[in-house]
């Protein structure tokens, strides 16, 4: 019999939405290519000509990549990490010696000061040999102590912690709790003010790097009291502090080398000087940090695509079936073409987003989220296709292949390792909602009160007037544009004609905006519940963004005489494949089973179909669905294991 779930804090849907909305960046102070795309405005000028890194940035980046490649080839044994489910201490020591812990940290604090572009190239490189090592470095720098301190820390905090993070100390980010995932309004860990300190109590789950960390970024709720605004707040915490216990090291289907655990805080005292930003700013700090931090995942996804392409090419040229190489059979060739074209596009999305982050001319919150969403989904598909191309050998482990005398190709491991990227740092479903909220921000800014049932009639009248002015100007612009002119974007016509795809993007951007407006008009306040519709809107936007990036990258490579002809071919193939997916998504906007699915779900939850579950034996063992996270002293032995100890 399953044990009952523990009592949990209850938060209304309205309260949860308020917390999430308050944490959003409210203003758009810089232009956003993706935001404009969702509004039906194809602003090619924001991404073309493709932004380029400076010579000094390239020199330092390439020098480090060469050292990192040599280290990975000589010192990182991916098979050993998979077998032992640990990254050896000597590998971590070598990474520290290289300065890999401080890739993004300013040289004034002892770091390498690499650009976002080269940081992501480094993650793609190291992640290709061991995704677990890539996750270690990414969690430490993209969301751990360095990034929030870089953006929100005081000079004293930077001087105290960044040199440690650059050379010696591993950091981790602690937000998730046993009963709190993407809904932070129910955050239960508390930080109670006590003089010049805060006292932390609570339990954190899925703490990547938490088992080995020296420093932690912890999100905790400060109670509102006299002199204290309260709210979710961020702290830098010494991982070895009294009262901190790593109660368990988690094990997963993939990324077996990551040090991810459950961490309990019991009366942990943290100096007020370790608070990042003001009280109540923690969630905003977390979300802002993730705006660029999310680019680390598509970096490793792009690296995975490159590896999938390499293995698919080598294997399908070697393997013969029915008198010819496997690759020349159309069913297999289509998979290889998909992998090649999609890898080109993923790298295009990554490089464009990274360089835009470095230039800081554009707001890339939507671009980074799209890169994470699209990269994680497409990399998983590419790895799945590679397993299919390899057949039985794709399902067989590398260790088994080696034992019987064949090349130890870890295709099944790649599939397992990549699966988490669709969940990490915002699941695909949450990313859809997050991007959709940003994509419709312009509409909500002028018409939000109009569809808000809590607003008064006078507020609705005022919103109606504002909306009338906005839509009177906006809607006519969705009727016609450069995408309908045959000569538009002619500079992308070189042997292969990419201008036709850019015209398609422009037309489809306007079509997407019209569909969004129609959905808002049709469902009004219920729009936020139409997650299937919103998800498809976002997926169309993601395809259009990837197509844009692919075309712009192809033209950049052509002008630099770097495989330009081949780049044009890959961009053309990708755009043609993407257009098929886009048209399917448009069809599913209005022809789908969303309403029927809701009825079936109600039946499932109501027990109407329990008869369908008969005839099986459930191998799950007894226990609560969600572990008890009641604050208090730990009853577990501390599993913390800093590297080198």
C-alpha positions as CSV (number, residue, x, y, z in Angstrom):
1,X,0.0,0.0,0.0
2,X,1.3,3.4,-0.9
3,X,2.0,5.7,2.0
4,X,0.0,8.9,2.1
5,X,1.6,12.1,0.8
6,X,2.8,14.5,3.5
7,X,0.8,17.7,4.2
8,X,2.0,20.5,2.0
9,X,1.7,24.3,2.0
10,X,-1.3,25.4,-0.1
11,X,-1.0,28.3,-2.5
12,X,-3.8,29.4,-4.8
13,X,-3.4,29.6,-8.5
14,X,-3.7,33.4,-8.3
15,X,-1.0,33.7,-5.7
16,X,1.3,31.4,-7.6
17,X,0.8,33.5,-10.7
18,X,1.5,36.7,-8.8
19,X,4.8,35.4,-7.6
20,X,5.9,34.3,-11.0
21,X,4.7,37.6,-12.6
22,X,6.6,39.7,-10.0
23,X,9.8,37.9,-10.8
24,X,9.6,38.6,-14.5
25,X,11.7,41.4,-16.1
26,X,8.9,43.8,-16.8
27,X,10.6,46.2,-19.2
28,X,12.0,45.8,-22.7
29,X,14.8,48.4,-22.8
30,X,16.5,46.8,-25.7
31,X,15.2,45.3,-29.0
32,X,14.5,41.6,-29.2
33,X,14.6,39.7,-32.5
34,X,12.4,36.9,-31.2
35,X,9.9,39.2,-29.6
36,X,9.5,41.1,-32.9
37,X,9.2,37.7,-34.7
38,X,6.2,36.7,-32.5
39,X,4.6,40.1,-33.2
40,X,4.8,39.6,-36.9
41,X,7.8,41.8,-37.5
42,X,10.8,40.1,-39.2
43,X,13.6,42.3,-38.0
44,X,16.5,40.7,-40.0
45,X,18.6,43.9,-39.3
46,X,18.9,42.8,-35.7
47,X,20.8,39.6,-36.6
48,X,22.3,40.3,-40.1
49,X,25.1,40.8,-40.7
50,X,25.9,38.2,-38.2
51,X,27.5,39.8,-35.1
52,X,31.2,38.8,-34.8
53,X,33.6,38.5,-31.9
54,X,36.6,40.8,-31.5
55,X,40.1,39.6,-32.5
56,X,41.4,39.5,-28.9
57,X,38.3,37.5,-27.8
58,X,38.9,35.0,-30.5
59,X,42.6,34.7,-29.7
60,X,42.1,34.0,-26.0
61,X,39.1,31.7,-26.8
62,X,41.0,29.6,-29.3
63,X,44.0,29.3,-27.1
64,X,41.9,28.0,-24.2
65,X,40.0,25.6,-26.5
66,X,43.3,24.1,-27.7
67,X,44.4,23.5,-24.1
68,X,41.0,22.1,-23.2
69,X,40.9,19.7,-26.2
70,X,44.4,18.4,-25.3
71,X,43.3,17.8,-21.7
72,X,40.0,16.1,-22.7
73,X,41.8,13.8,-25.1
74,X,44.5,12.8,-22.6
75,X,42.8,12.9,-19.2
76,X,39.0,12.5,-19.4
77,X,38.0,8.8,-19.6
78,X,34.3,9.0,-20.4
79,X,33.9,5.2,-20.0
80,X,35.4,5.3,-16.5
81,X,33.1,8.1,-15.4
82,X,30.1,6.1,-16.7
83,X,31.4,2.9,-15.1
84,X,32.2,4.4,-11.7
85,X,29.5,7.0,-11.7
86,X,32.0,9.6,-10.5
87,X,34.3,12.2,-12.1
88,X,37.8,11.3,-10.8
89,X,39.3,13.9,-8.4
90,X,42.3,14.2,-10.7
91,X,40.1,15.3,-13.6
92,X,38.6,18.0,-11.5
93,X,42.1,19.0,-10.3
94,X,43.2,19.3,-13.9
95,X,40.2,21.4,-14.8
96,X,41.0,23.7,-11.9
97,X,44.6,24.0,-13.1
98,X,43.4,24.9,-16.6
99,X,41.2,27.6,-15.2
100,X,38.1,25.9,-16.5
101,X,36.2,26.8,-13.3
102,X,36.6,30.5,-14.1
103,X,35.9,30.6,-17.9
104,X,33.3,33.3,-17.4
105,X,34.8,35.1,-14.5
106,X,36.6,38.5,-15.1
107,X,40.4,38.3,-15.0
108,X,40.5,40.9,-12.3
109,X,39.0,38.1,-10.0
110,X,41.3,35.4,-11.3
111,X,39.2,34.1,-14.1
112,X,39.8,33.7,-17.9
113,X,37.2,36.2,-18.9
114,X,36.0,34.2,-22.0
115,X,33.1,35.5,-24.0
116,X,29.7,33.7,-23.9
117,X,30.5,32.5,-27.4
118,X,33.8,30.7,-26.4
119,X,32.4,29.6,-23.0
120,X,29.7,27.7,-24.9
121,X,32.2,26.3,-27.4
122,X,34.2,25.0,-24.4
123,X,31.1,23.4,-23.0
124,X,30.3,21.8,-26.3
125,X,33.8,20.4,-26.5
126,X,34.0,19.0,-22.9
127,X,30.4,17.9,-23.0
128,X,31.1,15.8,-26.1
129,X,33.6,13.7,-24.3
130,X,31.7,13.6,-21.0
131,X,28.3,15.2,-20.5
132,X,28.8,14.8,-16.7
133,X,31.9,17.0,-16.8
134,X,30.0,19.5,-19.0
135,X,27.2,19.5,-16.4
136,X,29.7,20.1,-13.6
137,X,31.2,23.1,-15.3
138,X,27.9,24.5,-16.4
139,X,26.1,24.2,-13.1
140,X,29.1,25.8,-11.4
141,X,29.3,28.9,-13.7
142,X,26.0,29.3,-15.5
143,X,23.7,29.2,-12.5
144,X,26.1,28.7,-9.5
145,X,27.7,31.5,-7.5
146,X,29.7,33.3,-10.4
147,X,26.8,34.3,-12.6
148,X,24.4,35.8,-10.0
149,X,27.3,37.6,-8.3
150,X,28.5,38.9,-11.6
151,X,25.1,40.5,-12.2
152,X,23.8,41.3,-8.8
153,X,26.7,41.0,-6.3
154,X,28.4,43.8,-4.4
155,X,32.1,44.5,-5.0
156,X,32.8,43.1,-1.6
157,X,31.0,39.8,-2.5
158,X,32.8,39.6,-5.8
159,X,36.2,40.0,-4.2
160,X,35.4,37.5,-1.5
161,X,33.9,34.7,-3.6
162,X,34.8,35.0,-7.3
163,X,38.6,34.3,-6.9
164,X,37.6,31.1,-5.1
165,X,35.1,30.1,-7.8
166,X,37.7,30.9,-10.5
167,X,40.4,28.5,-9.3
168,X,39.4,26.2,-6.4
169,X,35.8,26.1,-5.2
170,X,32.9,24.3,-6.9
171,X,29.5,26.0,-6.6
172,X,25.9,24.9,-6.8
173,X,22.4,26.5,-7.2
174,X,19.7,25.4,-4.7
175,X,16.1,26.3,-5.6
176,X,14.1,23.1,-6.1
177,X,12.5,21.4,-3.1
178,X,10.8,18.0,-2.7
179,X,7.4,19.6,-3.3
180,X,8.5,22.7,-5.2
181,X,9.6,22.6,-8.8
182,X,8.6,25.3,-11.3
183,X,6.1,26.8,-8.9
184,X,8.3,28.8,-6.5
185,X,5.3,30.4,-4.7
186,X,5.3,27.4,-2.4
187,X,9.0,27.6,-1.5
188,X,9.3,26.3,2.1
189,X,12.9,26.9,3.0
190,X,13.1,29.8,5.3
191,X,15.7,32.4,6.2
192,X,14.7,34.1,9.5
193,X,16.6,37.4,10.3
194,X,18.5,37.3,13.6
195,X,20.6,40.4,14.1
196,X,23.3,40.6,11.5
197,X,22.6,37.0,10.3
198,X,19.8,34.9,8.8
199,X,19.0,31.4,10.1
200,X,18.2,28.9,7.3
201,X,15.9,25.9,7.7
202,X,14.6,23.6,4.9
203,X,15.4,20.9,2.4
204,X,16.6,21.3,-1.2
205,X,16.3,18.6,-3.9
206,X,18.3,17.9,-7.1
207,X,21.2,20.0,-6.1
208,X,23.5,19.6,-9.1
209,X,27.1,19.8,-7.7
210,X,25.6,20.0,-4.2
211,X,27.3,16.8,-3.1
212,X,30.8,18.2,-3.8
213,X,30.2,22.0,-3.6
214,X,32.2,24.4,-1.6
215,X,29.8,27.3,-2.1
216,X,26.0,27.4,-2.6
217,X,23.5,29.8,-4.0
218,X,20.4,29.2,-1.9
219,X,16.9,30.5,-2.4
220,X,14.9,30.9,0.8
221,X,11.9,32.7,2.0
222,X,12.4,35.6,4.5
223,X,9.3,36.2,6.6
224,X,8.0,39.7,6.5
225,X,8.6,41.6,9.7
226,X,9.4,45.0,11.0
227,X,12.4,46.2,9.1
228,X,12.3,43.3,6.7
229,X,10.5,43.3,3.4
230,X,10.6,39.6,3.2
231,X,10.1,37.3,0.2
232,X,12.2,34.8,-1.7
233,X,15.8,35.9,-1.3
234,X,19.2,34.7,-2.6
235,X,22.2,33.9,-0.3
236,X,25.7,32.7,-0.8
237,X,26.3,29.9,1.7
238,X,29.4,28.1,2.7
239,X,28.6,24.4,2.0
240,X,30.6,23.3,5.0
241,X,28.6,25.4,7.4
242,X,27.4,23.8,10.6
243,X,23.8,22.5,10.2
244,X,24.2,21.6,6.5
245,X,23.8,17.9,5.6
246,X,23.9,16.3,2.2
247,X,21.5,13.5,3.0
248,X,21.6,11.6,-0.2
249,X,23.4,11.5,-3.6
250,X,20.8,10.9,-6.3
251,X,21.3,8.5,-9.1
252,X,19.8,8.9,-12.6
253,X,19.2,7.1,-15.9
254,X,21.9,9.3,-17.5
255,X,24.6,11.7,-16.4
256,X,25.8,9.1,-14.0
257,X,28.9,11.2,-13.0
258,X,27.0,14.2,-11.8
259,X,27.1,15.0,-8.0
260,X,23.4,15.7,-7.4
261,X,21.8,15.4,-4.0
262,X,19.4,16.3,-1.3
263,X,20.6,19.0,1.1
264,X,19.1,19.8,4.5
265,X,19.6,23.1,6.3
266,X,19.0,23.1,10.1
267,X,19.6,26.4,11.9
268,X,22.3,27.3,9.5
269,X,23.6,30.8,10.2
270,X,24.4,33.0,7.2
271,X,25.9,36.5,7.5
272,X,23.6,39.3,6.1
273,X,26.5,40.3,4.0
274,X,26.1,37.1,2.0
275,X,22.7,38.0,0.9
276,X,22.6,38.7,-2.9
277,X,20.5,41.7,-3.7
278,X,17.6,42.9,-1.5
279,X,15.1,40.8,0.3
280,X,12.4,39.5,-2.0
281,X,14.6,39.7,-5.2
282,X,15.7,36.1,-5.1
283,X,13.4,34.7,-7.8
284,X,14.1,37.7,-10.1
285,X,17.8,37.1,-9.6
286,X,17.3,33.4,-10.4
287,X,15.3,34.0,-13.6
288,X,17.6,36.8,-14.8
289,X,20.6,34.5,-14.2
290,X,19.0,31.9,-16.3
291,X,18.4,34.2,-19.3
292,X,22.0,33.7,-20.4
293,X,22.7,30.7,-18.2
294,X,20.3,28.6,-20.3
295,X,22.7,28.8,-23.2
296,X,24.9,26.2,-21.6
297,X,22.4,23.5,-22.4
298,X,22.0,24.1,-26.1
299,X,25.8,24.4,-26.2
300,X,26.1,20.7,-25.1
301,X,23.2,19.8,-27.4
302,X,25.0,21.2,-30.4
303,X,28.1,19.3,-29.4
304,X,26.0,16.1,-29.1
305,X,24.6,16.8,-32.6
306,X,28.1,17.0,-34.0
307,X,29.0,13.7,-32.4
308,X,25.8,12.0,-33.7
309,X,26.7,13.2,-37.2
310,X,30.2,11.9,-37.0
311,X,29.1,8.4,-35.8
312,X,26.2,8.3,-38.3
313,X,28.6,9.1,-41.2
314,X,31.3,6.7,-40.2
315,X,29.0,3.8,-39.4
316,X,26.6,4.1,-42.3
317,X,29.5,4.3,-44.8
318,X,31.1,1.1,-43.3
319,X,27.9,-0.9,-42.8
320,X,26.5,-2.5,-46.0
321,X,23.0,-3.8,-46.5
322,X,21.7,-5.4,-49.7
323,X,24.8,-4.6,-51.7
324,X,25.3,-0.9,-50.8
325,X,26.3,1.3,-47.9
326,X,23.6,1.8,-45.3
327,X,23.6,5.6,-45.9
328,X,22.6,5.1,-49.5
329,X,19.3,3.6,-48.5
330,X,16.7,6.4,-48.5
331,X,15.2,5.5,-45.2
332,X,18.5,5.8,-43.4
333,X,19.7,8.7,-45.6
334,X,16.7,10.8,-44.5
335,X,17.8,10.4,-40.9
336,X,21.4,11.4,-41.7
337,X,20.2,14.4,-43.6
338,X,18.1,15.4,-40.6
339,X,21.0,15.0,-38.2
340,X,23.4,17.0,-40.5
341,X,20.9,19.9,-41.2
342,X,19.7,20.1,-37.6
343,X,23.3,20.1,-36.2
344,X,24.1,23.1,-38.5
345,X,21.0,24.9,-37.3
346,X,21.6,24.2,-33.6
347,X,25.1,25.6,-33.9
348,X,23.7,28.6,-35.8
349,X,21.2,29.3,-33.0
350,X,23.8,28.8,-30.3
351,X,26.5,31.1,-32.0
352,X,24.0,33.8,-32.8
353,X,22.4,33.9,-29.3
354,X,25.9,33.7,-27.7
355,X,27.3,36.6,-29.8
356,X,24.1,38.6,-29.1
357,X,24.7,38.1,-25.4
358,X,28.3,39.2,-25.7
359,X,27.3,42.4,-27.6
360,X,24.6,43.2,-25.1
361,X,22.7,45.3,-27.7
362,X,19.6,43.1,-27.7
363,X,17.4,41.6,-25.0
364,X,17.9,37.9,-25.5
365,X,15.6,36.4,-22.8
366,X,13.3,34.9,-25.5
367,X,16.2,33.8,-27.8
368,X,18.0,32.0,-24.9
369,X,14.8,30.3,-23.9
370,X,14.1,29.2,-27.5
371,X,17.7,28.0,-27.8
372,X,17.2,25.8,-24.7
373,X,13.8,24.5,-25.7
374,X,14.7,23.8,-29.3
375,X,18.2,22.5,-28.6
376,X,17.1,20.0,-26.0
377,X,14.2,18.7,-28.1
378,X,16.1,18.4,-31.4
379,X,19.3,16.9,-29.8
380,X,17.1,14.2,-28.2
381,X,15.6,13.4,-31.6
382,X,19.0,13.3,-33.3
383,X,20.4,10.9,-30.6
384,X,17.3,8.7,-31.0
385,X,17.8,8.6,-34.8
386,X,21.4,7.6,-34.3
387,X,20.4,4.7,-32.1
388,X,18.0,3.6,-34.9
389,X,20.7,3.9,-37.5
390,X,23.0,1.8,-35.4
391,X,20.3,-0.8,-34.9
392,X,21.1,-3.4,-32.2
393,X,24.5,-1.9,-31.8
394,X,22.8,1.4,-30.9
395,X,21.0,-0.2,-28.0
396,X,24.0,-2.2,-26.8
397,X,26.3,-0.5,-24.3
398,X,29.8,0.7,-25.3
399,X,31.3,-1.6,-22.7
400,X,29.5,-4.7,-24.2
401,X,30.5,-3.7,-27.7
402,X,34.2,-3.4,-26.6
403,X,34.0,-6.7,-24.8
404,X,33.1,-8.6,-28.0
405,X,35.7,-6.8,-30.1
406,X,33.8,-3.9,-31.7
407,X,34.3,-0.1,-31.5
408,X,32.9,1.1,-28.2
409,X,30.4,3.7,-29.4
410,X,28.2,5.0,-26.5
411,X,25.1,5.8,-28.6
412,X,22.6,4.5,-25.9
413,X,24.5,6.5,-23.3
414,X,24.2,9.7,-25.3
415,X,20.4,9.1,-25.5
416,X,20.2,8.7,-21.7
417,X,22.5,11.6,-21.0
418,X,20.6,14.0,-23.3
419,X,17.2,13.1,-21.9
420,X,17.6,15.4,-18.8
421,X,18.0,18.5,-21.0
422,X,14.3,18.4,-21.7
423,X,13.8,18.9,-18.0
424,X,16.9,20.7,-16.7
425,X,16.5,24.5,-16.1
426,X,12.8,24.6,-17.0
427,X,11.1,21.6,-18.6
428,X,9.9,21.7,-22.2
429,X,6.3,22.3,-20.9
430,X,7.4,25.2,-18.6
431,X,9.6,26.7,-21.3
432,X,6.6,26.8,-23.6
433,X,4.6,28.7,-21.1
434,X,7.5,31.0,-20.2
435,X,8.2,31.9,-23.8
436,X,4.5,32.3,-24.6
437,X,4.1,34.7,-21.7
438,X,6.9,36.9,-23.1
439,X,5.7,36.5,-26.7
440,X,2.2,37.9,-25.8
441,X,3.6,40.6,-23.5
442,X,2.8,43.4,-25.9
443,X,-0.8,42.3,-26.0
444,X,-1.1,42.0,-22.3
445,X,0.5,45.4,-21.8
446,X,-2.3,47.1,-23.7
447,X,-5.2,44.7,-23.2
448,X,-4.4,42.7,-20.1
449,X,-6.9,44.5,-18.0
450,X,-9.6,44.0,-20.6
451,X,-9.5,40.2,-20.1
452,X,-8.7,40.2,-16.4
453,X,-11.9,39.3,-14.5
454,X,-10.6,41.0,-11.3
455,X,-10.5,44.4,-13.0
456,X,-13.3,47.0,-12.6
457,X,-15.4,48.2,-15.5
458,X,-13.6,51.6,-15.6
459,X,-10.2,49.7,-15.8
460,X,-11.6,47.6,-18.6
461,X,-12.9,50.7,-20.4
462,X,-9.5,52.3,-20.2
463,X,-7.8,49.1,-21.4
464,X,-10.3,48.9,-24.3
465,X,-9.3,52.4,-25.5
466,X,-5.6,51.5,-25.3
467,X,-6.1,48.3,-27.1
468,X,-8.1,50.0,-29.8
469,X,-5.2,52.4,-30.5
470,X,-2.6,49.6,-30.5
471,X,-4.5,47.2,-32.7
472,X,-5.5,49.9,-35.2
473,X,-1.9,50.5,-35.9
474,X,-0.6,46.9,-35.6
475,X,-3.2,44.7,-37.4
476,X,-2.9,46.4,-40.8
477,X,0.8,45.7,-40.8
478,X,0.1,42.0,-40.7
479,X,-1.5,42.0,-44.1
480,X,1.5,42.5,-46.4
481,X,5.3,42.6,-46.2
482,X,8.6,41.9,-48.0
483,X,7.9,38.2,-47.9
484,X,5.4,38.7,-50.7
485,X,8.0,40.4,-53.0
486,X,10.0,37.9,-55.2
487,X,13.1,40.0,-55.1
488,X,13.3,40.5,-51.3
489,X,16.5,39.3,-49.5
490,X,18.3,38.8,-52.8
491,X,21.7,39.0,-51.0
492,X,21.0,35.4,-49.9
493,X,21.0,34.0,-53.4
494,X,24.3,32.3,-54.2
495,X,24.0,29.1,-56.1
496,X,21.4,27.8,-53.6
497,X,18.6,30.3,-53.0
498,X,18.0,31.0,-49.3
499,X,16.0,34.2,-50.0
500,X,12.9,32.1,-50.6
501,X,13.2,30.8,-47.0
502,X,13.7,34.4,-45.6
503,X,10.6,35.5,-47.5
504,X,8.8,32.5,-46.0
505,X,9.9,33.5,-42.5
506,X,8.6,37.0,-43.0
507,X,5.2,35.9,-44.2
508,X,4.9,33.2,-41.6
509,X,5.9,35.6,-38.8
510,X,2.9,37.7,-39.8
511,X,0.7,34.6,-40.0
512,X,1.8,33.6,-36.5
513,X,1.0,37.0,-35.1
514,X,-2.5,36.8,-36.7
515,X,-3.0,33.4,-35.2
516,X,-2.0,34.6,-31.8
517,X,-4.3,37.6,-32.0
518,X,-7.2,35.3,-33.1
519,X,-6.6,33.0,-30.2
520,X,-6.6,35.9,-27.7
521,X,-9.8,37.3,-29.3
522,X,-11.4,33.8,-29.1
523,X,-10.5,32.8,-25.6
524,X,-9.6,36.1,-23.9
525,X,-9.0,35.4,-20.2
526,X,-9.0,31.6,-20.9
527,X,-6.1,31.9,-23.2
528,X,-3.6,31.0,-20.5
529,X,-5.3,27.7,-20.1
530,X,-4.9,26.8,-23.8
531,X,-1.4,25.3,-23.2
532,X,-1.6,23.1,-26.3
533,X,-2.3,26.1,-28.5
534,X,0.4,28.2,-26.8
535,X,2.9,25.4,-27.1
536,X,2.4,25.2,-30.8
537,X,2.7,29.0,-31.2
538,X,6.0,28.8,-29.4
539,X,7.2,25.8,-31.5
540,X,6.4,27.7,-34.7
541,X,8.4,30.6,-33.4
542,X,11.3,28.4,-32.5
543,X,11.4,26.9,-36.0
544,X,11.4,30.4,-37.5
545,X,14.2,31.6,-35.2
546,X,16.3,28.5,-36.1
547,X,15.7,29.1,-39.8
548,X,16.7,32.7,-39.5
549,X,19.9,31.8,-37.6
550,X,20.7,29.1,-40.2
551,X,20.4,31.4,-43.1
552,X,22.4,34.2,-41.4
553,X,25.1,31.8,-40.4
554,X,25.4,30.4,-44.0
555,X,25.8,33.9,-45.4
556,X,28.4,34.7,-42.8
557,X,30.4,31.6,-43.7
558,X,30.1,32.4,-47.4
559,X,31.4,35.9,-47.0
560,X,34.4,34.6,-45.0
561,X,35.0,31.8,-47.5
562,X,34.5,29.1,-44.8
563,X,32.6,26.2,-46.4
564,X,30.1,28.7,-47.8
565,X,28.7,26.5,-50.5
566,X,28.2,23.6,-48.1
567,X,26.7,25.9,-45.5
568,X,24.2,27.1,-48.0
569,X,23.2,23.5,-48.8
570,X,22.8,22.6,-45.1
571,X,20.8,25.8,-44.4
572,X,18.5,25.0,-47.4
573,X,18.0,21.4,-46.3
574,X,17.2,22.5,-42.7
575,X,14.8,25.3,-43.8
576,X,12.9,22.9,-46.1
577,X,12.6,20.3,-43.3
578,X,11.6,23.1,-40.8
579,X,8.9,24.4,-43.1
580,X,7.2,21.0,-43.2
581,X,7.2,21.0,-39.4
582,X,5.8,24.6,-39.3
583,X,2.9,23.8,-41.6
584,X,2.0,20.8,-39.5
585,X,2.0,22.9,-36.4
586,X,-0.2,25.5,-38.0
587,X,-2.7,22.8,-38.9
588,X,-2.7,21.5,-35.4
589,X,-3.5,25.0,-34.0
590,X,-7.1,24.6,-35.0
591,X,-7.4,20.8,-35.7
592,X,-6.4,18.9,-32.6
593,X,-7.7,16.7,-29.8
594,X,-7.1,19.2,-26.9
595,X,-10.8,19.3,-25.8
596,X,-11.1,15.6,-26.0
597,X,-7.9,15.1,-24.2
598,X,-9.2,17.2,-21.3
599,X,-12.2,14.9,-21.0
600,X,-10.1,11.8,-21.0
601,X,-7.8,13.2,-18.3
602,X,-10.8,14.0,-16.1
603,X,-11.9,10.4,-16.6
604,X,-8.5,9.0,-15.8
605,X,-8.3,11.1,-12.6
606,X,-11.8,10.2,-11.7
607,X,-11.1,6.5,-11.9
608,X,-13.3,5.9,-15.0
609,X,-10.6,3.8,-16.7
610,X,-9.0,1.9,-13.8
611,X,-10.2,-1.3,-15.5
612,X,-7.7,-0.6,-18.3
613,X,-4.9,-1.0,-15.7
614,X,-5.8,-4.6,-14.9
615,X,-3.6,-7.5,-15.8
616,X,-0.3,-6.1,-14.7
617,X,2.0,-6.2,-11.6
618,X,3.4,-2.8,-10.5
619,X,7.1,-3.2,-9.6
620,X,7.2,0.1,-7.7
621,X,8.0,-0.2,-4.1
622,X,5.9,1.4,-1.3
623,X,6.6,5.0,-0.1
624,X,5.2,8.5,-0.3
625,X,5.1,10.1,-3.7
626,X,6.9,13.1,-2.3
627,X,9.4,12.8,0.5
628,X,8.8,14.5,3.9
629,X,10.7,17.8,4.0
630,X,9.7,19.0,7.4
631,X,12.4,21.3,8.8
632,X,14.6,19.9,11.6
633,X,17.9,18.2,12.4
634,X,19.1,15.6,9.9
635,X,19.1,11.9,10.8
636,X,21.4,11.0,8.0
637,X,25.1,10.6,7.7
638,X,26.6,13.6,5.7
639,X,27.3,12.4,2.1
640,X,29.1,15.6,1.2
641,X,32.4,14.8,-0.6
642,X,34.4,17.9,-1.7
643,X,36.8,17.0,-4.5
644,X,40.3,16.2,-3.2
645,X,39.1,15.4,0.3
